Amino acid sequence: MWLFTATAALLKLYLCGIKVLIYQMFNRSFQLPVLPRQKGKVAIVTGGTRGMGFETARHLASLGMHVIIAGNEQEEGAAAVKKIQEERSEGKAEYVFLDLTSLKSVRQFAQKFKSRGLPLHVLVNNAGTMLVPERTTEDGFEFHFCLNYLGHFLLTNLLLDSLKRSGRVNNFSRIINMSSATHYAGYIHMDDLNRREFYTAHGAYAQSKLALVLFSYYLQEQLTGGGFPVSVYAVDPGMVDTALYDNLWTLAQMLKKPVAKILFRTPAEGASISVYAAAASELEGAGGCYLYNGEKVQSSEYSYDLELQAELWKKSCELTGL
């Protein structure tokens, strides 16, 4: 039974990937429109030291934002900031340590940020990992679940007051959650979120990406109901040639390399959707949606389950001590 379930999940995930590649074969990457200047705004980008995170941080800085790059690699962080500074962007970039696999580190980061008294207009929950072998974090959580979802869930909630205060009518603060087409193959094991009964890296990854979509929709409902000027977007960058694919099997790695050169998006192209969600005027006040290639599209049917959204939120609060 376990083998059958694992195989079915694997096939479903790879079918999602094939569909994305076919789409990218026949459709150009989303081209960013001219975006309004963002002078005076502050953004946090998790995983902003490389790949799509770096490209997002770099573009937001070019628009005039003060961008805080949050990551757990000190040297990479310093190099990313230096590169942005050398480009003489209108904005500012700095690096602050954050380990999303440690709830203690998330709390320390949020406390440090709030102690500075800065506003917060954009939070890009970009950091992620994919297909890592089974392991747990220092708090005992499955690695994908904690890094991709639970750490971002806690970070967002700890910074929510700052986002609410910084937003204005017709100038909402924005939260961008980086999901993936793999969420269509995801399933939330509410009684086993850490996947201890049976573990597959593919299933754990898909679950974490589905959790981000459920979180996005539920949070938007709470914010809208409370009348707060904050928009939440779940975004899908497509298949992008980044280090996320380093954990593929050896054979898959060999097959991926020639395919990636032709069909995968570049990190800058992948980042365009998160930049669009963070700054586009036409998305003002239009949160609670799933964005793919510059358009609002339907996420998985499962992601619109209101009871599941509420149940996951409640469980996540318990797990993070909120």
VEXDREN-2710 file (C-alpha; in Angstrom, 1 decimal):
% VEXDREN-2710
k/r/px/py/pz
1/MET/0.0/0.0/0.0
2/TRP/2.8/2.4/0.9
3/LEU/4.6/1.7/-2.3
4/PHE/1.5/2.2/-4.4
5/THR/0.7/5.5/-2.7
6/ALA/4.3/6.7/-3.1
7/THR/4.4/5.7/-6.8
8/ALA/1.1/7.4/-7.5
9/ALA/2.3/10.6/-5.8
10/LEU/5.5/10.5/-7.8
11/LEU/3.7/10.1/-11.1
12/LYS/1.2/12.8/-10.4
13/LEU/4.1/15.2/-9.5
14/TYR/6.0/14.5/-12.7
15/LEU/2.9/14.8/-14.8
16/CYS/2.5/18.3/-13.3
17/GLY/6.1/19.0/-14.4
18/ILE/5.5/17.8/-17.9
19/LYS/2.5/20.0/-18.3
20/VAL/4.5/23.0/-17.2
21/LEU/7.3/22.2/-19.6
22/ILE/4.8/21.8/-22.5
23/TYR/3.3/25.2/-21.6
24/GLN/6.7/26.8/-21.4
25/MET/7.6/25.3/-24.8
26/PHE/4.8/27.2/-26.5
27/ASN/4.5/30.3/-24.4
28/ARG/6.9/33.1/-23.8
29/SER/7.9/34.0/-20.3
30/PHE/5.9/36.8/-18.7
31/GLN/7.3/40.2/-19.5
32/LEU/7.2/42.8/-16.7
33/PRO/5.4/46.0/-17.5
34/VAL/6.8/49.3/-16.4
35/LEU/6.3/49.4/-12.7
36/PRO/5.8/52.5/-10.5
37/ARG/8.7/53.7/-8.4
38/GLN/8.7/52.3/-4.8
39/LYS/10.9/55.0/-3.1
40/GLY/10.5/54.9/0.7
41/LYS/9.1/51.4/0.8
42/VAL/10.7/48.5/2.7
43/ALA/10.7/44.9/1.6
44/ILE/11.9/41.6/3.1
45/VAL/12.9/38.8/0.7
46/THR/13.6/35.4/2.2
47/GLY/16.2/33.3/0.4
48/GLY/17.3/36.5/-1.4
49/THR/21.0/35.6/-1.6
50/ARG/20.7/33.7/-4.9
51/GLY/18.4/32.5/-7.7
52/MET/14.9/33.9/-7.9
53/GLY/15.2/35.5/-4.5
54/PHE/18.3/37.5/-5.5
55/GLU/16.7/38.6/-8.7
56/THR/13.5/39.7/-6.8
57/ALA/15.6/41.6/-4.3
58/ARG/17.7/43.2/-7.1
59/HIS/14.6/44.3/-9.0
60/LEU/12.8/45.8/-6.0
61/ALA/15.9/47.7/-5.1
62/SER/16.1/49.1/-8.6
63/LEU/12.6/50.4/-8.1
64/GLY/13.8/52.3/-5.0
65/MET/12.9/50.0/-2.2
66/HIS/15.0/49.4/0.9
67/VAL/15.3/45.6/0.6
68/ILE/16.3/43.3/3.5
69/ILE/17.7/40.1/2.2
70/ALA/17.0/37.3/4.7
71/GLY/19.0/34.1/4.5
72/ASN/21.3/31.7/6.3
73/GLU/24.4/32.1/4.2
74/GLN/26.5/35.0/5.5
75/GLU/29.0/35.1/2.6
76/GLU/26.3/34.8/-0.1
77/GLY/24.4/37.5/1.6
78/ALA/27.3/39.9/1.6
79/ALA/28.0/39.1/-2.0
80/ALA/24.4/39.7/-3.0
81/VAL/24.3/43.1/-1.2
82/LYS/27.6/44.1/-2.8
83/LYS/26.3/43.2/-6.3
84/ILE/23.1/45.2/-5.8
85/GLN/25.1/48.2/-4.5
86/GLU/27.5/48.1/-7.4
87/GLU/24.5/48.4/-9.8
88/ARG/23.8/51.8/-8.1
89/SER/20.1/51.0/-7.6
90/GLU/17.8/53.8/-6.4
91/GLY/17.1/51.7/-3.3
92/LYS/19.1/50.0/-0.7
93/ALA/20.0/46.4/0.1
94/GLU/21.2/44.8/3.3
95/TYR/21.6/41.3/4.6
96/VAL/20.2/39.9/7.8
97/PHE/20.6/36.3/9.0
98/LEU/17.5/34.1/9.1
99/ASP/17.2/30.3/9.4
100/LEU/13.7/29.3/8.5
101/THR/14.2/25.8/9.8
102/SER/14.6/27.2/13.3
103/LEU/11.5/28.8/15.0
104/LYS/13.9/30.5/17.4
105/SER/15.8/32.1/14.6
106/VAL/12.5/33.3/13.0
107/ARG/11.5/34.9/16.2
108/GLN/14.9/36.6/16.6
109/PHE/14.7/37.9/13.1
110/ALA/11.2/39.4/13.6
111/GLN/12.1/40.9/16.9
112/LYS/15.3/42.5/15.5
113/PHE/13.3/43.9/12.6
114/LYS/10.5/45.4/14.7
115/SER/13.1/46.9/17.1
116/ARG/14.3/49.1/14.3
117/GLY/10.9/50.8/13.9
118/LEU/10.9/50.4/10.2
119/PRO/7.7/50.1/8.2
120/LEU/7.2/47.0/6.1
121/HIS/5.4/47.2/2.8
122/VAL/6.4/44.0/1.1
123/LEU/7.2/40.5/2.4
124/VAL/8.3/38.0/-0.2
125/ASN/8.3/34.4/1.3
126/ASN/10.6/33.0/-1.4
127/ALA/13.1/30.7/0.4
128/GLY/12.6/27.0/-0.3
129/THR/14.1/23.6/-0.7
130/MET/13.1/20.6/-2.8
131/LEU/13.5/16.9/-2.7
132/VAL/15.9/16.6/0.2
133/PRO/16.3/13.3/1.9
134/GLU/14.2/12.7/5.0
135/ARG/15.3/14.7/7.9
136/THR/13.9/16.9/10.7
137/THR/14.7/20.4/11.9
138/GLU/15.9/21.3/15.4
139/ASP/12.2/21.7/16.4
140/GLY/11.4/18.2/15.1
141/PHE/9.5/19.2/11.9
142/GLU/9.9/17.6/8.5
143/PHE/12.4/19.7/6.6
144/HIS/10.3/20.7/3.6
145/PHE/7.3/21.5/5.7
146/CYS/9.3/23.8/8.1
147/LEU/11.5/25.6/5.6
148/ASN/9.0/26.1/2.8
149/TYR/5.8/26.6/4.9
150/LEU/5.9/26.7/8.7
151/GLY/8.8/29.0/9.1
152/HIS/7.2/31.5/6.6
153/PHE/3.8/31.0/8.4
154/LEU/5.4/32.1/11.7
155/LEU/7.5/34.9/10.1
156/THR/4.4/36.4/8.4
157/ASN/2.3/36.3/11.6
158/LEU/5.1/37.9/13.6
159/LEU/5.4/40.7/11.1
160/LEU/1.7/41.1/10.4
161/ASP/1.2/44.2/12.6
162/SER/4.0/46.0/10.8
163/LEU/2.4/45.1/7.4
164/LYS/-1.0/46.3/8.6
165/ARG/0.4/49.6/9.9
166/SER/2.4/50.3/6.7
167/GLY/-0.5/49.7/4.3
168/ARG/-2.9/52.4/3.2
169/VAL/-6.1/52.7/1.2
170/ASN/-5.0/52.4/-2.5
171/ASN/-1.5/51.5/-1.3
172/PHE/-1.8/48.1/0.3
173/SER/1.1/46.3/1.9
174/ARG/1.7/43.0/0.1
175/ILE/2.6/39.4/1.1
176/ILE/3.9/37.1/-1.7
177/ASN/4.1/33.4/-1.0
178/MET/6.2/31.4/-3.5
179/SER/4.3/28.2/-4.4
180/SER/4.7/25.9/-7.3
181/ALA/2.7/23.8/-9.8
182/THR/3.6/20.8/-7.7
183/HIS/0.9/22.0/-5.3
184/TYR/-1.6/20.5/-7.7
185/ALA/-0.2/17.1/-6.8
186/GLY/-0.1/17.9/-3.1
187/TYR/-2.1/16.4/-0.2
188/ILE/-2.3/17.7/3.3
189/HIS/-1.8/14.9/5.8
190/MET/-3.3/16.8/8.7
191/ASP/-2.7/13.9/11.2
192/ASP/0.8/13.4/9.9
193/LEU/2.2/16.8/8.6
194/ASN/5.7/15.6/9.3
195/ARG/5.2/12.6/7.0
196/ARG/6.4/10.1/9.7
197/GLU/4.1/7.2/8.6
198/PHE/5.6/7.1/5.1
199/TYR/8.0/9.6/3.7
200/THR/8.6/10.6/0.1
201/ALA/10.6/13.7/-0.7
202/HIS/8.2/14.4/-3.6
203/GLY/5.1/14.2/-1.4
204/ALA/6.6/16.3/1.3
205/TYR/7.6/19.0/-1.2
206/ALA/4.1/19.1/-2.8
207/GLN/2.4/19.2/0.6
208/SER/4.5/22.2/1.6
209/LYS/3.6/24.1/-1.6
210/LEU/-0.1/23.3/-1.2
211/ALA/0.1/24.5/2.4
212/LEU/1.4/27.9/1.2
213/VAL/-1.7/28.3/-1.1
214/LEU/-4.1/27.3/1.6
215/PHE/-2.4/29.8/4.0
216/SER/-2.5/32.6/1.4
217/TYR/-6.2/32.3/0.9
218/TYR/-7.1/31.9/4.6
219/LEU/-4.9/34.9/5.6
220/GLN/-6.5/37.1/2.9
221/GLU/-10.0/36.3/4.2
222/GLN/-8.9/37.3/7.7
223/LEU/-7.3/40.5/6.5
224/THR/-10.2/41.5/4.3
225/GLY/-12.7/40.7/7.1
226/GLY/-10.8/43.0/9.5
227/GLY/-10.6/45.8/6.9
228/PHE/-6.7/45.8/6.9
229/PRO/-4.9/47.2/3.8
230/VAL/-2.8/44.1/3.1
231/SER/-2.9/41.8/0.1
232/VAL/-1.7/38.2/-0.1
233/TYR/-0.7/36.5/-3.3
234/ALA/0.3/32.9/-4.0
235/VAL/2.7/32.9/-7.0
236/ASP/3.9/30.2/-9.3
237/PRO/7.2/31.0/-11.1
238/GLY/7.0/28.0/-13.5
239/MET/10.0/25.7/-13.9
240/VAL/13.1/27.7/-13.3
241/ASP/16.8/26.7/-13.7
242/THR/17.9/27.1/-10.1
243/ALA/19.7/25.1/-7.4
244/LEU/16.4/23.7/-6.3
245/TYR/16.9/20.9/-8.7
246/ASP/20.3/19.8/-7.3
247/ASN/18.6/17.0/-5.3
248/LEU/17.2/15.2/-8.4
249/TRP/18.3/11.6/-8.9
250/THR/21.5/11.3/-10.9
251/LEU/19.6/10.1/-14.1
252/ALA/17.1/12.9/-13.7
253/GLN/19.9/15.4/-13.3
254/MET/21.4/14.2/-16.6
255/LEU/18.1/14.5/-18.4
256/LYS/17.3/17.8/-16.8
257/LYS/20.4/19.7/-18.0
258/PRO/19.7/19.8/-21.8
259/VAL/16.0/20.3/-21.1
260/ALA/16.6/23.2/-18.8
261/LYS/18.7/25.1/-21.4
262/ILE/15.7/25.0/-23.8
263/LEU/12.6/25.0/-21.7
264/PHE/13.3/26.2/-18.2
265/ARG/12.9/29.9/-17.2
266/THR/15.9/31.8/-16.1
267/PRO/16.0/33.0/-12.4
268/ALA/15.2/36.6/-13.6
269/GLU/12.2/35.3/-15.6
270/GLY/11.0/33.3/-12.7
271/ALA/11.4/36.3/-10.3
272/SER/9.3/38.5/-12.6
273/ILE/6.0/37.2/-11.2
274/SER/7.0/37.9/-7.6
275/VAL/8.2/41.4/-8.5
276/TYR/4.9/41.9/-10.4
277/ALA/2.9/40.8/-7.3
278/ALA/5.0/43.1/-5.1
279/ALA/4.7/46.3/-7.2
280/ALA/2.1/46.3/-10.0
281/SER/-0.5/48.9/-9.8
282/GLU/-3.1/46.7/-11.5
283/LEU/-2.9/44.2/-8.6
284/GLU/-3.7/46.9/-6.0
285/GLY/-6.1/45.4/-3.4
286/ALA/-6.6/42.3/-5.5
287/GLY/-5.1/39.7/-3.2
288/GLY/-6.3/36.1/-2.4
289/CYS/-5.4/34.9/-5.9
290/TYR/-2.9/32.5/-7.6
291/LEU/-0.7/34.1/-10.2
292/TYR/1.1/32.2/-13.0
293/ASN/2.9/33.8/-15.9
294/GLY/1.4/37.2/-15.1
295/GLU/-2.2/36.0/-14.9
296/LYS/-4.7/35.0/-12.2
297/VAL/-5.4/31.3/-12.6
298/GLN/-7.2/28.6/-10.7
299/SER/-5.1/26.7/-8.2
300/SER/-6.0/23.2/-7.2
301/GLU/-9.5/22.4/-6.2
302/TYR/-8.2/21.2/-2.9
303/SER/-6.8/24.6/-2.1
304/TYR/-10.2/26.2/-2.0
305/ASP/-11.4/23.9/0.8
306/LEU/-12.4/26.5/3.5
307/GLU/-12.5/23.9/6.3
308/LEU/-9.0/22.6/5.4
309/GLN/-7.7/26.2/5.3
310/ALA/-9.0/26.9/8.8
311/GLU/-7.8/23.5/10.1
312/LEU/-4.3/24.0/8.8
313/TRP/-4.2/27.6/10.2
314/LYS/-5.2/26.3/13.6
315/LYS/-2.7/23.5/13.6
316/SER/0.1/25.8/12.4
317/CYS/-0.7/28.2/15.2
318/GLU/-0.4/25.3/17.7
319/LEU/2.9/24.1/16.2
320/THR/4.5/27.5/16.2
321/GLY/3.1/28.5/19.6
322/LEU/1.1/31.5/18.3
END
